[in-house]
């Protein structure tokens, strides 16, 4: 009646590191991450910690030299290859602090490949702390098992985003003035895609006209209720993953 | 070049009240709601405030007798009938405070008909502040334009939920041990439905077996990443609304 224990252990901590990982590589962990492993998770010598660097997949690493403020982790074996998430970008106007953090966290969990902040006229917030957003992406990636972080692009103005829009990528956008039901749009427009969500105050009429003028733009409707910006971002991303992404029956990651 | 101003004005505050509304009914508003209208929104005599009572739709009401701590609103005309949301329940194990509040807020915005808290063995949280949850539902309903609040049911044990499961209602549940891709499950199982999401620690094996034994149960997969409980709840609700609810091309509310 003894079951083989899972390896790596399910309880193993999971940590993103900047260092390039590989078999036999020793990584010294300091700062907050070390505090978390040593004082919160109480990692002991020879315990396994899972590491990923966003480039080489996930590695099981063994702890040693645990001191007060740092420890060393030796990469033993690769436990996962580098992930391929579906080719989906989330383009969002910055919204209030807690809500943009939520968008970053959920975008990472749901499998977004790139998070692209977009500056629009009615945005209540015009500056964005990219370091804080990145910290939320890292934490979500550690938690949800991703082996790469979503790209976090610098904020661009909406005009520039539209002017430089790459050929062959659909741009779904939630248009309060009306659009195609989401399910219908998703079935009609497969392939690389992005979702554009405006700020709390919505796009202004000139912005909406500019978006609609883009050949790649697909105005969509997200039902009869008024969704907050972050709800629209999370819900429409989930819908895309369900029908066109890697939650779909055939998978959409390739 | 003068456009007809929208009526009721788009900037009108929107408020849930307990009182039964009707043409000519005068409602005295006190407490936090009065503070919000008087001091935050700076409502003046004759300004329009939108009211809903969860039973009779939405009403435009005119402000008068604005004092320091209360004001009177006279219902003038009904602006919306009582809504019919799709027949979808969200059954969730309680999770940490901020995250269960988020589930309540998003469930309301996305159009859930009933929020059903469920007690499970691995739940980190075993008590639930229903008043606080209800306050989040009210605030979300005010913001998203709903004219009725979702039902908020008292917490039940998982065993009881399954024992009394109503005939003819599908029960989608996110099964970490594997399930049908969400899109495929949604197409195969139309009609009244519910989603069951476990706590942070998941269902235990006996609970999972009990759920799977229910004929109405449909184990679903929400992609290859590990979703937090609240992410699974929000994402799967959005997927249901997209394909089987009132975001769908034919609508699912009737």
Interface residues (C-beta under 8 A of the other chain):
Chain A: X102 X106 X109 X110 X111 X143 X144 X145 X146 X181 X182 X183 X184 X186 X221 X222 X223 X224 X225 X226 X227 X228 X231 X234 X235 X236 X238 X239 X241 X242 X243 X245 X246 X247 X248 X249
Chain B: X102 X106 X109 X110 X111 X143 X144 X145 X146 X181 X182 X183 X184 X186 X221 X222 X223 X224 X225 X226 X227 X228 X231 X234 X235 X236 X238 X239 X241 X242 X243 X245 X246 X247 X248 X249
